[in-house]
Amino acid sequence: MNYLHESKKILSSCLSIPVEQIQDDSLIEQLKPTLDSVDFASIMMQVERFLKKEVPVAEWLELGSVTDLADLLERNYNN
């Protein structure tokens, strides 16, 4: 599975940004400078829906970039 692409799709959906505009090394706060708690909650919900499980809080604290999100998906998918 291409976790980087899945992370881009999730961010695209939650932040209303075309997938094509999201670079692999983008920081999430650069994608949407006005990122707020509602946006972040939306990302969390989409990720947990994709994984079909809850993600530990400590892992959310490490989330800063598109690749961080891809790593989170990979670590938690089917585990």
C-alpha positions as CSV (number, residue, x, y, z in Angstrom):
1,M,0.0,0.0,0.0
2,N,1.2,3.5,-0.8
3,Y,0.9,5.2,2.6
4,L,2.3,8.5,1.3
5,H,-0.5,8.7,-1.3
6,E,-3.1,7.8,1.3
7,S,-1.8,10.5,3.6
8,K,-2.1,13.0,0.8
9,K,-5.7,11.9,0.0
10,I,-6.6,12.4,3.7
11,L,-5.0,15.8,3.9
12,S,-6.6,16.8,0.6
13,S,-10.0,15.9,1.8
14,C,-9.7,17.5,5.2
15,L,-7.9,20.7,4.2
16,S,-9.7,21.2,0.8
17,I,-6.4,21.2,-1.1
18,P,-5.9,19.3,-4.4
19,V,-3.8,16.2,-3.9
20,E,-1.5,17.4,-6.7
21,Q,-0.5,20.5,-4.7
22,I,0.7,18.4,-1.7
23,Q,4.4,17.6,-1.9
24,D,5.9,14.6,-0.1
25,D,8.0,16.8,2.2
26,S,5.3,19.4,2.9
27,L,4.7,20.5,6.5
28,I,1.0,20.3,7.4
29,E,1.0,23.8,8.7
30,Q,2.4,25.0,5.4
31,L,-0.5,23.4,3.5
32,K,-3.0,25.5,5.4
33,P,-1.5,28.3,7.4
34,T,-4.8,28.8,9.2
35,L,-4.9,25.2,10.4
36,D,-7.0,25.0,13.5
37,S,-8.3,22.4,16.0
38,V,-11.3,21.6,13.8
39,D,-9.0,20.9,10.8
40,F,-6.8,18.7,13.0
41,A,-9.8,16.9,14.5
42,S,-11.0,16.2,10.9
43,I,-7.6,14.7,10.0
44,M,-7.7,12.5,13.2
45,M,-11.2,11.3,12.4
46,Q,-10.3,10.5,8.7
47,V,-7.1,8.6,9.8
48,E,-8.9,6.6,12.4
49,R,-11.7,5.8,10.0
50,F,-9.1,4.6,7.4
51,L,-7.3,2.5,10.1
52,K,-10.5,1.3,11.7
53,K,-9.0,2.0,15.1
54,E,-8.0,4.7,17.5
55,V,-4.4,6.1,17.3
56,P,-2.5,6.7,20.6
57,V,-2.3,10.4,21.6
58,A,1.5,10.3,21.7
59,E,1.6,9.5,17.9
60,W,-0.6,12.6,17.1
61,L,1.9,14.8,19.0
62,E,4.7,13.8,16.5
63,L,2.6,14.7,13.5
64,G,4.1,17.6,11.5
65,S,4.5,16.6,7.9
66,V,3.0,14.6,5.1
67,T,5.7,11.9,5.6
68,D,4.9,11.8,9.4
69,L,1.3,11.1,8.5
70,A,2.4,8.3,6.1
71,D,4.6,6.8,8.8
72,L,1.7,6.9,11.3
73,L,-0.6,5.1,8.8
74,E,2.1,2.5,8.1
75,R,2.7,1.8,11.8
76,N,-0.9,1.5,12.6
77,Y,-2.4,-0.2,9.6
78,N,-3.6,-3.7,10.5
79,N,-1.8,-3.7,13.8
